[in-house]
């Protein structure tokens, strides 16, 4: 799974929880996925798939 796809799943999950639980106000991303998602969004190649 690409980082962008994983982020989309996480965003959907948080939105669902926010609508059901007023105590949930959001989430944050941390670690290497932050830089990797930006890199992929800017046209970087994913080395795991042999394209770069």
Backbone as a chain_set.jsonl record, in Angstrom:
{"seq": "XXXXXXXXXXXXXXXXXXXXXXXXXXXXXXXXXXXXXXXXXXXXXXXXXXXX", "coords": {"N": [[0.852, -1.174, 0.0], [0.564, 2.162, -0.848], [1.78, 5.169, 0.697], [0.111, 7.428, 0.494], [-2.375, 6.23, 0.01], [-2.726, 4.867, 2.408], [-2.877, 7.031, 4.149], [-5.288, 8.14, 3.276], [-7.116, 6.176, 4.087], [-6.762, 6.383, 6.844], [-7.636, 9.02, 7.281], [-10.347, 8.799, 6.587], [-11.151, 7.051, 8.637], [-10.743, 8.635, 10.941], [-12.531, 10.726, 10.441], [-14.972, 9.331, 10.538], [-14.971, 8.559, 13.256], [-14.933, 11.048, 14.484], [-17.439, 12.04, 13.861], [-19.042, 10.367, 15.335], [-18.149, 10.501, 17.958], [-17.797, 13.093, 20.065], [-15.544, 13.641, 21.532], [-13.348, 13.002, 20.049], [-11.08, 14.758, 18.219], [-9.407, 14.897, 16.097], [-6.369, 13.843, 14.432], [-2.855, 13.009, 14.173], [-0.046, 12.672, 12.008], [3.055, 10.986, 12.057], [6.601, 10.324, 11.94], [8.455, 8.427, 9.441], [6.622, 8.252, 7.398], [5.547, 10.731, 6.862], [7.41, 12.341, 5.396], [7.75, 10.573, 3.252], [5.237, 10.444, 2.017], [4.994, 13.036, 0.98], [7.125, 13.011, -0.795], [6.305, 10.992, -2.613], [3.972, 12.22, -3.585], [5.062, 14.275, -4.995], [6.002, 13.058, -7.212], [7.916, 11.117, -6.803], [9.545, 7.93, -7.012], [8.573, 4.631, -6.146], [10.654, 2.546, -4.607], [10.178, -0.055, -3.773], [8.637, -1.284, -5.642], [10.165, -1.643, -7.782], [10.526, 0.477, -9.559], [12.401, 2.487, -9.523]], "CA": [[0.0, 0.0, 0.0], [1.301, 3.424, -0.873], [1.54, 6.012, 1.857], [-1.062, 8.257, 0.238], [-3.571, 5.403, 0.195], [-2.846, 4.624, 3.848], [-3.355, 8.281, 4.742], [-6.708, 8.281, 2.949], [-7.846, 5.269, 4.982], [-6.706, 6.968, 8.186], [-8.497, 10.208, 7.295], [-11.735, 8.31, 6.646], [-11.375, 6.491, 9.975], [-10.849, 9.737, 11.891], [-13.796, 11.421, 10.172], [-16.058, 8.508, 11.08], [-14.935, 8.635, 14.719], [-15.277, 12.408, 14.896], [-18.881, 12.227, 13.757], [-19.699, 9.534, 16.341], [-17.639, 10.766, 19.307], [-17.354, 14.49, 20.133], [-14.246, 13.717, 22.187], [-12.302, 12.84, 19.033], [-10.959, 16.061, 17.557], [-8.493, 14.802, 14.964], [-5.231, 12.927, 14.561], [-1.648, 13.53, 13.549], [0.861, 11.699, 11.411], [4.443, 11.211, 12.442], [7.541, 9.32, 11.464], [8.962, 8.478, 8.069], [5.537, 8.337, 6.416], [5.28, 12.133, 6.541], [8.29, 12.7, 4.282], [7.53, 9.665, 2.137], [4.012, 10.841, 1.325], [5.308, 14.239, 0.211], [8.011, 12.578, -1.874], [5.493, 10.301, -3.609], [3.054, 13.189, -4.177], [5.831, 15.112, -5.911], [6.442, 12.264, -8.358], [8.956, 10.17, -6.446], [9.274, 6.548, -7.384], [8.554, 3.701, -5.024], [11.696, 1.552, -4.831], [9.685, -1.408, -3.459], [7.981, -1.832, -6.82], [11.158, -1.754, -8.85], [10.445, 1.55, -10.553], [13.261, 3.603, -9.218]], "C": [[0.891, 1.228, 0.0], [0.889, 4.291, 0.305], [0.292, 6.868, 1.671], [-2.358, 7.493, 0.435], [-3.801, 5.12, 1.678], [-3.36, 5.873, 4.558], [-4.842, 8.447, 4.493], [-7.57, 7.392, 3.839], [-7.895, 5.856, 6.388], [-7.618, 8.192, 8.297], [-9.96, 9.795, 7.38], [-12.078, 7.798, 8.037], [-11.586, 7.609, 10.994], [-12.166, 10.488, 11.679], [-14.985, 10.643, 10.72], [-16.123, 8.625, 12.599], [-15.337, 10.013, 15.21], [-16.791, 12.628, 14.841], [-19.632, 11.451, 14.834], [-19.315, 9.894, 17.772], [-17.114, 12.196, 19.374], [-16.005, 14.66, 20.831], [-13.078, 13.537, 21.228], [-12.249, 14.119, 18.224], [-10.034, 16.025, 16.364], [-7.396, 13.803, 15.242], [-4.008, 13.598, 13.957], [-0.819, 12.378, 13.012], [2.267, 12.022, 11.86], [5.316, 10.13, 11.827], [7.891, 9.48, 9.996], [7.857, 8.607, 7.037], [5.255, 9.774, 6.003], [6.12, 12.552, 5.336], [8.05, 11.846, 3.061], [6.294, 10.052, 1.346], [4.247, 12.074, 0.467], [6.145, 13.865, -0.996], [7.213, 11.895, -2.972], [4.552, 11.277, -4.318], [3.768, 14.078, -5.197], [6.419, 14.319, -7.061], [7.573, 11.301, -8.063], [8.561, 8.762, -6.818], [9.37, 5.654, -6.152], [9.531, 2.569, -5.301], [11.22, 0.127, -4.579], [9.034, -2.074, -4.664], [8.899, -1.875, -8.019], [11.105, -0.652, -9.894], [11.314, 2.752, -10.177], [14.209, 3.294, -8.163]], "O": [[1.854, 1.312, 0.761], [-0.213, 4.158, 0.838], [-0.5, 7.015, 2.601], [-3.33, 8.034, 0.962], [-4.939, 5.133, 2.148], [-4.185, 5.779, 5.466], [-5.582, 8.849, 5.391], [-8.635, 7.81, 4.292], [-8.936, 5.833, 7.045], [-8.296, 8.369, 9.31], [-10.727, 10.369, 8.153], [-13.159, 8.072, 8.559], [-12.501, 7.54, 11.815], [-12.837, 10.845, 12.648], [-15.9, 11.227, 11.3], [-17.205, 8.774, 13.166], [-16.006, 10.139, 16.235], [-17.351, 13.327, 15.686], [-20.74, 11.833, 15.211], [-20.073, 9.62, 18.702], [-16.071, 12.485, 18.787], [-15.389, 15.721, 20.729], [-11.944, 13.882, 21.558], [-13.24, 14.522, 17.615], [-9.886, 17.035, 15.675], [-7.486, 13.01, 16.179], [-4.119, 14.637, 13.304], [-0.89, 11.255, 13.509], [2.629, 13.188, 12.025], [4.822, 9.151, 11.268], [7.655, 10.525, 9.391], [8.117, 9.028, 5.91], [4.769, 10.009, 4.897], [5.58, 13.066, 4.356], [8.137, 12.341, 1.938], [6.308, 9.992, 0.117], [3.751, 12.149, -0.657], [5.9, 14.351, -2.1], [7.419, 12.186, -4.15], [4.356, 11.171, -5.529], [3.154, 14.57, -6.143], [7.246, 14.838, -7.811], [8.14, 10.72, -8.989], [7.377, 8.444, -6.926], [10.157, 5.908, -5.24], [9.261, 1.716, -6.147], [11.802, -0.814, -5.118], [8.896, -3.296, -4.7], [8.459, -2.117, -9.143], [11.596, -0.836, -11.008], [10.979, 3.894, -10.489], [15.014, 4.145, -7.787]]}, "num_chains": 1, "name": "protein.A"}
